[in-house]
């Protein structure tokens, strides 16, 4: 009757093959960016923000103009600052002409 929901517990997010379809589902069914990111960061607490950000960028085309680091910053802002913090970081990141770096050929933005 009920699906196993143990993946919602901290540290039990699962394998990439299990996580990516959930991220895609949430991104496709939650048009509000703040709400989608809040749900993702809350339901995937054990996943490093950089990895979650890379996965989210693949699913949300409204984040195409931001780097992976910018999206990781948005995920942090969602948790630490709520909607006000999220909107402030989003405005600042979109105004910035920063380029992603660090992972180079390893991660495609």
Short mmCIF file of the C-alpha atoms (twelve columns), coordinates in Angstrom:
data_MODEL
# 
_entry.id   MODEL 
# 
loop_
_atom_site.group_PDB 
_atom_site.id 
_atom_site.type_symbol 
_atom_site.label_atom_id 
_atom_site.label_alt_id 
_atom_site.label_comp_id 
_atom_site.label_asym_id 
_atom_site.label_seq_id 
_atom_site.Cartn_x 
_atom_site.Cartn_y 
_atom_site.Cartn_z 
_atom_site.pdbx_PDB_model_num 
ATOM 1   C CA . UNK A 1   0.000  0.000  0.000   1 
ATOM 2   C CA . UNK A 2   2.742  2.491  0.754   1 
ATOM 3   C CA . UNK A 3   6.022  2.859  -1.057  1 
ATOM 4   C CA . UNK A 4   9.265  2.660  0.915   1 
ATOM 5   C CA . UNK A 5   9.981  6.226  1.998   1 
ATOM 6   C CA . UNK A 6   13.209 5.550  3.873   1 
ATOM 7   C CA . UNK A 7   15.097 7.590  1.243   1 
ATOM 8   C CA . UNK A 8   13.616 10.716 2.857   1 
ATOM 9   C CA . UNK A 9   15.655 10.137 6.001   1 
ATOM 10  C CA . UNK A 10  18.956 12.025 6.272   1 
ATOM 11  C CA . UNK A 11  21.836 10.069 4.772   1 
ATOM 12  C CA . UNK A 12  19.596 7.574  2.965   1 
ATOM 13  C CA . UNK A 13  19.105 9.370  -0.363  1 
ATOM 14  C CA . UNK A 14  20.111 6.335  -2.459  1 
ATOM 15  C CA . UNK A 15  22.148 5.765  -5.575  1 
ATOM 16  C CA . UNK A 16  22.368 8.199  -8.500  1 
ATOM 17  C CA . UNK A 17  20.053 5.897  -10.480 1 
ATOM 18  C CA . UNK A 18  17.446 6.306  -7.725  1 
ATOM 19  C CA . UNK A 19  18.023 9.996  -7.001  1 
ATOM 20  C CA . UNK A 20  18.034 11.462 -10.518 1 
ATOM 21  C CA . UNK A 21  14.473 10.342 -11.432 1 
ATOM 22  C CA . UNK A 22  13.174 11.848 -8.166  1 
ATOM 23  C CA . UNK A 23  14.924 15.141 -8.886  1 
ATOM 24  C CA . UNK A 24  13.511 15.138 -12.429 1 
ATOM 25  C CA . UNK A 25  10.014 14.413 -11.120 1 
ATOM 26  C CA . UNK A 26  10.147 17.224 -8.558  1 
ATOM 27  C CA . UNK A 27  11.539 19.708 -11.095 1 
ATOM 28  C CA . UNK A 28  8.916  18.802 -13.704 1 
ATOM 29  C CA . UNK A 29  5.982  18.959 -11.309 1 
ATOM 30  C CA . UNK A 30  6.890  22.025 -9.248  1 
ATOM 31  C CA . UNK A 31  7.024  25.123 -11.462 1 
ATOM 32  C CA . UNK A 32  7.935  27.507 -8.610  1 
ATOM 33  C CA . UNK A 33  11.731 27.513 -8.402  1 
ATOM 34  C CA . UNK A 34  11.881 28.284 -4.675  1 
ATOM 35  C CA . UNK A 35  9.408  25.527 -3.811  1 
ATOM 36  C CA . UNK A 36  11.241 23.002 -6.002  1 
ATOM 37  C CA . UNK A 37  14.621 23.796 -4.460  1 
ATOM 38  C CA . UNK A 38  13.196 23.728 -0.937  1 
ATOM 39  C CA . UNK A 39  11.638 20.322 -1.546  1 
ATOM 40  C CA . UNK A 40  14.839 18.987 -3.113  1 
ATOM 41  C CA . UNK A 41  17.176 20.195 -0.402  1 
ATOM 42  C CA . UNK A 42  14.824 18.978 2.339   1 
ATOM 43  C CA . UNK A 43  14.304 15.544 0.813   1 
ATOM 44  C CA . UNK A 44  17.955 14.980 -0.157  1 
ATOM 45  C CA . UNK A 45  19.733 16.245 2.967   1 
ATOM 46  C CA . UNK A 46  22.623 13.798 2.722   1 
ATOM 47  C CA . UNK A 47  23.490 14.665 -0.853  1 
ATOM 48  C CA . UNK A 48  26.337 17.185 -1.201  1 
ATOM 49  C CA . UNK A 49  25.017 20.538 -2.441  1 
ATOM 50  C CA . UNK A 50  27.409 20.570 -5.407  1 
ATOM 51  C CA . UNK A 51  26.030 17.251 -6.658  1 
ATOM 52  C CA . UNK A 52  22.418 18.262 -6.050  1 
ATOM 53  C CA . UNK A 53  23.079 21.553 -7.848  1 
ATOM 54  C CA . UNK A 54  24.550 19.753 -10.885 1 
ATOM 55  C CA . UNK A 55  21.533 17.443 -11.058 1 
ATOM 56  C CA . UNK A 56  19.053 20.301 -10.658 1 
ATOM 57  C CA . UNK A 57  20.736 22.304 -13.442 1 
ATOM 58  C CA . UNK A 58  20.097 19.401 -15.811 1 
ATOM 59  C CA . UNK A 59  16.374 19.471 -15.004 1 
ATOM 60  C CA . UNK A 60  15.557 23.174 -14.593 1 
ATOM 61  C CA . UNK A 61  16.096 25.263 -17.690 1 
ATOM 62  C CA . UNK A 62  15.278 28.424 -15.749 1 
ATOM 63  C CA . UNK A 63  18.727 27.948 -14.159 1 
ATOM 64  C CA . UNK A 64  20.648 27.766 -17.458 1 
ATOM 65  C CA . UNK A 65  22.128 31.231 -16.916 1 
ATOM 66  C CA . UNK A 66  23.624 30.223 -13.549 1 
ATOM 67  C CA . UNK A 67  26.707 28.161 -12.770 1 
ATOM 68  C CA . UNK A 68  26.660 25.024 -10.658 1 
ATOM 69  C CA . UNK A 69  28.228 27.045 -7.826  1 
ATOM 70  C CA . UNK A 70  25.448 29.636 -8.132  1 
ATOM 71  C CA . UNK A 71  22.785 26.936 -7.849  1 
ATOM 72  C CA . UNK A 72  24.560 25.435 -4.827  1 
ATOM 73  C CA . UNK A 73  24.415 28.924 -3.313  1 
ATOM 74  C CA . UNK A 74  20.680 29.062 -4.000  1 
ATOM 75  C CA . UNK A 75  20.186 25.716 -2.246  1 
ATOM 76  C CA . UNK A 76  22.034 27.062 0.785   1 
ATOM 77  C CA . UNK A 77  20.029 30.291 0.667   1 
ATOM 78  C CA . UNK A 78  16.763 28.331 0.606   1 
ATOM 79  C CA . UNK A 79  17.716 26.588 3.847   1 
ATOM 80  C CA . UNK A 80  19.355 29.480 5.648   1 
ATOM 81  C CA . UNK A 81  17.335 32.474 4.495   1 
ATOM 82  C CA . UNK A 82  13.970 31.157 3.357   1 
ATOM 83  C CA . UNK A 83  12.306 32.847 0.409   1 
ATOM 84  C CA . UNK A 84  13.818 36.284 1.164   1 
ATOM 85  C CA . UNK A 85  17.356 34.897 1.263   1 
ATOM 86  C CA . UNK A 86  16.748 32.823 -1.860  1 
ATOM 87  C CA . UNK A 87  15.461 35.829 -3.832  1 
ATOM 88  C CA . UNK A 88  18.378 38.016 -2.699  1 
ATOM 89  C CA . UNK A 89  20.941 35.402 -3.770  1 
ATOM 90  C CA . UNK A 90  19.136 34.760 -7.067  1 
ATOM 91  C CA . UNK A 91  19.136 38.478 -7.902  1 
ATOM 92  C CA . UNK A 92  22.819 38.795 -7.022  1 
ATOM 93  C CA . UNK A 93  23.839 35.696 -8.991  1 
ATOM 94  C CA . UNK A 94  21.905 36.690 -12.077 1 
ATOM 95  C CA . UNK A 95  23.488 40.142 -12.049 1 
ATOM 96  C CA . UNK A 96  26.942 38.666 -11.689 1 
ATOM 97  C CA . UNK A 97  29.033 37.718 -14.701 1 
ATOM 98  C CA . UNK A 98  30.841 34.992 -12.761 1 
ATOM 99  C CA . UNK A 99  32.069 31.941 -14.587 1 
ATOM 100 C CA . UNK A 100 32.064 28.489 -13.015 1 
ATOM 101 C CA . UNK A 101 35.399 26.909 -12.349 1 
ATOM 102 C CA . UNK A 102 37.075 24.274 -10.329 1 
ATOM 103 C CA . UNK A 103 35.659 21.091 -11.790 1 
ATOM 104 C CA . UNK A 104 36.285 22.047 -15.405 1 
ATOM 105 C CA . UNK A 105 35.826 19.043 -17.637 1 
ATOM 106 C CA . UNK A 106 34.325 16.961 -14.813 1 
ATOM 107 C CA . UNK A 107 31.011 18.763 -14.541 1 
ATOM 108 C CA . UNK A 108 29.107 20.392 -17.369 1 
ATOM 109 C CA . UNK A 109 27.192 23.548 -16.382 1 
# 
